[in-house]
């Protein structure tokens, strides 16, 4: 049914990729307007824990105001229960949207599944996979590809050329001169992830989509999430999905890699996702921060793990910080995050400019923290789906 799957035109997707990945000031990046949505005609069966009813009402009140659309979905959960799965406006469980740069978290986890299977190592150099690579790129590691510190060009036109193969695109990227020695600069972009996707294919054999399905989609039951079929999927920004699927992925991370039927990632791999990979690198172009402060400053604090942005949660006056928050907010609004210290994760699915959505995300995070007192959590979550 139209409206349950947002079928973006090819030109809209390409425009979004250019806006996301070309190293320009964030204030110049304007996402295209989202398409119209048809009414679904039936109410979704939502989950709202009693302690989160005030949050539900606050989100409902905010939607449609301050340039926010009325259509959204919100998933919140801990390692062992869903706290909230709520659909607003015309969104329902079948609604699928572009994940944009939130694709990177899934991509990094897919590569780490190959590390666990001993098909590759995070510290393997590119020459191991590309014997003809230039001397300026020999020492680039898989770890650096996934943390925007490879020194490769940030963006290359082949990323959006879907008639190519992933192998051909990776070769074109590697033909470009390096812009910095590996590990010395953070330059956010899609090109390195495209090379990482090809590394996965070389190491594992199947196509990127098959690797992702085997590594994450099947064991986690991600029925609505993945990259479009084709020889050159855009690894960094090309996946689509929804909040409930992403919640299953985040739940696995909260459970230190354990999925519904066993290990999906090792504890070591989950720890690598959340480890600061950029502490010694110069921050040349990191075009976003979860707070949206990078509108005025392209370097807005925090650091990169593998496929995710890391920051310390601000401490209340007279208290210590609750710890780390990892997040991967997309330019088109989709915003997933995880707070390991609090044992909670969330995903807001909405289509709007990231800086417009950021205040709503911050409010949701604060209200979630306030509602997490153990005595406030019921053993079962509202109405069953």
HELIX and SHEET records of a PDB file:
HELIX    1   1 UNK A   10  UNK A   21  1                                  12    
HELIX    2   2 UNK A   26  UNK A   28  5                                   3    
HELIX    3   3 UNK A   50  UNK A   52  5                                   3    
HELIX    4   4 UNK A   53  UNK A   62  1                                  10    
HELIX    5   5 UNK A  100  UNK A  102  5                                   3    
HELIX    6   6 UNK A  103  UNK A  116  1                                  14    
HELIX    7   7 UNK A  126  UNK A  128  5                                   3    
HELIX    8   8 UNK A  142  UNK A  145  1                                   4    
HELIX    9   9 UNK A  157  UNK A  160  5                                   4    
HELIX   10  10 UNK A  166  UNK A  175  1                                  10    
HELIX   11  11 UNK A  191  UNK A  204  1                                  14    
HELIX   12  12 UNK A  208  UNK A  212  1                                   5    
HELIX   13  13 UNK A  213  UNK A  217  3                                   5    
HELIX   14  14 UNK A  218  UNK A  220  1                                   3    
HELIX   15  15 UNK A  243  UNK A  254  1                                  12    
HELIX   16  16 UNK A  267  UNK A  273  1                                   7    
HELIX   17  17 UNK A  293  UNK A  295  5                                   3    
HELIX   18  18 UNK A  354  UNK A  371  1                                  18    
HELIX   19  19 UNK A  374  UNK A  376  5                                   3    
SHEET    1   A 8 UNK A  47  UNK A  48  0                                        
SHEET    2   A 8 UNK A  82  UNK A  88 -1                                        
SHEET    3   A 8 UNK A  72  UNK A  77 -1                                        
SHEET    4   A 8 UNK A 344  UNK A 349 -1                                        
SHEET    5   A 8 UNK A 335  UNK A 339 -1                                        
SHEET    6   A 8 UNK A 324  UNK A 327 -1                                        
SHEET    7   A 8 UNK A 309  UNK A 312 -1                                        
SHEET    8   A 8 UNK A 303  UNK A 304 -1                                        
SHEET    1   B 3 UNK A  97  UNK A  98  0                                        
SHEET    2   B 3 UNK A 239  UNK A 241 -1                                        
SHEET    3   B 3 UNK A 226  UNK A 227 -1                                        
SHEET    1   C 2 UNK A 185  UNK A 187  0                                        
SHEET    2   C 2 UNK A 282  UNK A 285  1                                        
SHEET    1   D 2 UNK A 258  UNK A 259  0                                        
SHEET    2   D 2 UNK A 262  UNK A 263 -1                                        
END                                                                             
